[in-house]
Amino acid sequence: MGRTLYQRPIAAAILWLLMDFSVTPGFALDRIDSPNVTQGEFDLEYNGSRTFDQTSDKNNIQGHEVTIGYTPTDRWGTEIDGLFDHEPDQNEKLQAMQWLNSFQFFEHNEMWVDSGMTVAYATSTQSHQPSEVEVKLLLEKEWGEFNHIANLGFSQEVGSNATGGPDLLFLWSSRYKYSEQLQPGFEIQSDFGKTDENLSFQQQKHYIGPALYGDITEHVGYEAAYLFGITDAASQSAVRLLLQYHTSF
């Protein structure tokens, strides 16, 4: 009974968000990854974001990521991602194809904090655009009904058209595990910019805001966040939506 009551409003909210994204298909608020993987799990996933701002150059910047992934072992998962973006006054386009690998360092709860890493290589589909390598350290800690995840890392352009770097990143997620279907929390997403640019705090992109996480059904999960830009370089606000279908073989 409890699952059915929660599913209906959550499903309606997610359908509304999907309709909104389809109307207005790149800044990309990223998903925040757990270091823990599940052997034999197969995933289909969509992660999308959109910015809102009164100035045209920071409004309606979109990022869309479509993922197919599999976890062959209890310590390693791999996935292929299609990365799409939409800049103001431009058409949506496939920006890159990415191969991402996740590594879990220890068994769940074996250490004081769970840890792992992701290593990704994105090859650009656009001429004269560099490819990119991204590395993140993943940390997760559970305290009672609360769960906290931090991703710390960098991205580095590579190839003949690469310019400067690396670009430093920090992502944080906290949630209260009220139920399997409804877990309220908040996110912090920060892009510090390239190290050789020496950007001030206001020139960096920092976002913070409320989020919801949970499972709609046994095989379908969701994440939704509405974040506020707290620096001059960030947009006034942004939304992020993730939908995931997962099953095991």
C-alpha positions in Angstrom: 0.0 0.0 0.0 2.8 2.5 1.0 4.7 1.9 -2.3 1.6 2.5 -4.4 0.8 5.8 -2.6 4.3 7.2 -3.1 4.6 6.0 -6.7 1.7 8.0 -8.2 2.9 11.5 -7.3 6.5 10.7 -8.0 5.7 9.3 -11.4 3.6 12.3 -12.2 6.3 14.7 -11.3 8.9 12.9 -13.4 6.6 12.7 -16.4 6.2 16.5 -16.1 9.9 17.0 -16.0 10.4 14.8 -19.0 7.8 16.8 -21.0 9.6 20.0 -20.0 13.0 18.7 -21.2 11.4 17.5 -24.5 10.1 21.0 -25.2 13.5 22.6 -24.6 16.1 19.9 -25.3 26.3 22.9 -22.4 26.2 23.2 -19.0 25.7 19.8 -17.5 25.0 19.2 -13.8 26.5 15.8 -13.2 25.2 12.8 -11.5 26.8 12.1 -8.2 28.2 8.5 -8.2 28.4 6.0 -5.3 31.7 4.1 -5.1 29.7 0.8 -4.5 28.9 -1.3 -7.6 26.6 -4.4 -7.9 28.0 -7.4 -9.8 25.8 -8.5 -12.7 23.8 -5.2 -12.9 22.7 -3.9 -16.3 21.7 -0.2 -16.5 20.0 2.1 -18.9 20.2 5.7 -17.8 19.3 9.2 -18.7 20.7 12.3 -17.0 19.7 15.8 -18.1 20.1 19.4 -16.9 18.9 22.8 -17.9 19.9 26.3 -16.7 17.6 29.3 -16.1 18.8 32.9 -16.1 17.7 36.4 -17.2 20.8 36.8 -19.3 20.7 35.0 -22.7 24.3 33.6 -22.5 23.5 31.7 -19.3 19.9 30.7 -20.0 18.7 27.4 -21.4 22.1 25.7 -21.4 21.4 22.0 -21.5 23.3 18.8 -21.1 21.9 15.3 -21.8 23.6 12.0 -21.2 22.3 8.6 -22.3 24.1 5.6 -20.8 24.2 1.9 -21.2 26.3 0.1 -18.5 27.1 -3.3 -17.1 29.0 -4.5 -13.9 31.0 -7.6 -14.8 32.6 -8.1 -11.3 32.0 -7.0 -7.7 34.7 -4.3 -8.0 34.4 -3.0 -11.6 31.6 -1.5 -13.7 31.8 -0.1 -17.3 29.5 2.0 -19.4 29.2 3.8 -22.7 27.7 7.3 -22.7 26.4 9.6 -25.4 26.9 13.2 -24.4 24.6 15.8 -25.9 24.6 19.6 -25.3 22.5 22.6 -26.2 24.0 26.1 -26.0 21.9 29.3 -26.1 20.8 30.0 -29.7 22.2 26.7 -31.0 20.8 23.4 -31.9 21.2 20.3 -29.7 24.0 18.1 -30.9 26.0 15.0 -30.0 29.1 16.4 -28.4 31.0 13.3 -27.5 31.0 9.6 -26.9 32.4 8.5 -23.5 33.7 5.3 -22.1 33.6 5.3 -18.3 34.9 2.7 -15.8 34.0 2.6 -12.1 36.3 0.9 -9.5 35.2 -0.1 -5.9 38.3 -0.2 -3.6 36.9 -2.2 -0.7 33.9 -4.2 0.4 30.9 -2.1 1.5 31.4 -1.0 5.1 34.8 -2.7 5.3 36.4 0.7 6.0 35.3 3.8 7.8 34.2 5.3 4.5 33.4 3.5 1.3 35.7 4.6 -1.6 36.3 4.1 -5.3 37.0 6.0 -8.4 35.8 6.6 -12.0 38.0 7.1 -15.0 36.4 8.3 -18.2 37.5 9.1 -21.7 35.3 11.2 -23.9 36.1 11.5 -27.6 34.6 14.5 -29.3 32.3 14.1 -32.3 32.8 17.8 -33.3 35.6 18.9 -35.6 38.3 21.0 -34.0 37.1 20.1 -30.5 39.4 18.3 -28.0 38.7 15.0 -26.3 38.7 14.8 -22.5 39.8 12.6 -19.7 38.0 12.8 -16.4 39.0 11.2 -13.1 37.0 11.3 -9.8 37.5 10.0 -6.3 34.2 8.6 -4.9 33.5 8.6 -1.2 30.3 7.5 0.6 29.3 7.3 4.3 26.1 6.2 6.0 25.1 7.6 9.4 21.9 6.0 10.5 19.2 7.1 8.1 21.4 9.6 6.4 23.6 8.9 3.4 26.4 11.3 2.2 28.3 11.0 -1.1 31.3 13.1 -2.3 32.9 13.1 -5.7 36.2 15.0 -6.1 38.1 15.1 -9.3 39.3 16.8 -12.5 38.8 16.8 -16.2 41.6 17.4 -18.7 41.3 18.2 -22.4 43.6 16.1 -24.6 44.6 16.1 -28.2 45.9 18.7 -30.7 43.1 21.2 -29.8 43.4 21.0 -26.0 43.8 24.2 -24.0 45.0 24.5 -20.4 43.6 22.7 -17.4 43.0 20.6 -15.5 39.4 21.7 -14.6 38.7 20.9 -10.9 35.3 19.5 -9.8 33.5 18.9 -6.5 30.1 17.2 -6.1 28.2 16.5 -2.9 24.9 14.7 -2.1 23.2 14.2 1.3 19.9 12.4 1.7 17.5 11.2 4.4 16.3 7.6 3.7 12.7 8.2 4.6 11.6 5.3 2.3 12.7 3.5 -0.7 10.5 5.7 -2.8 11.2 9.1 -1.3 14.6 10.3 0.0 14.8 14.1 0.4 18.2 15.8 0.5 20.4 18.4 -1.1 23.3 18.7 -3.6 26.3 20.9 -4.1 27.9 21.0 -7.6 31.0 23.1 -8.1 33.2 23.7 -11.1 36.4 25.6 -10.0 37.6 26.1 -13.5 41.0 25.4 -15.0 43.9 25.7 -12.6 45.9 27.9 -14.9 43.1 30.5 -15.1 43.3 31.3 -11.4 39.6 32.2 -11.1 38.2 34.0 -8.1 35.3 32.4 -6.2 32.7 34.6 -8.1 34.2 33.5 -11.4 33.7 29.9 -10.6 30.4 28.0 -11.0 28.9 26.9 -7.7 25.4 25.5 -7.2 23.4 24.3 -4.2 19.8 23.2 -3.7 17.2 20.6 -2.7 17.0 17.1 -4.3 14.8 14.0 -4.2 16.0 10.4 -4.8 14.2 7.1 -4.8 12.8 4.1 -6.6 9.5 4.3 -8.6 9.4 0.5 -9.1 11.8 -2.3 -8.3 13.8 -1.6 -11.5 13.3 2.1 -12.0 15.0 4.8 -10.0 15.0 8.6 -10.2 17.0 11.6 -9.0 15.7 15.2 -9.3 17.4 18.4 -8.1 16.7 22.1 -8.3 19.9 24.1 -7.7 20.6 27.8 -7.1 23.7 29.5 -8.5 25.5 31.2 -5.7 28.3 32.9 -7.8 28.3 35.4 -10.6 29.5 32.9 -13.2 26.8 30.4 -12.4 23.3 30.7 -13.8 20.6 31.9 -11.4 19.2 28.3 -11.2 19.3 24.9 -12.8 17.5 21.6 -12.7 18.8 18.1 -13.0 16.8 14.9 -13.7 18.1 11.3 -13.7 16.0 8.2 -14.7 17.6 4.8 -14.4 16.4 1.3 -15.4 18.4 -1.4 -13.7 18.2 -5.2 -13.7 20.6 -8.1 -12.9 21.8 -11.0 -15.0 
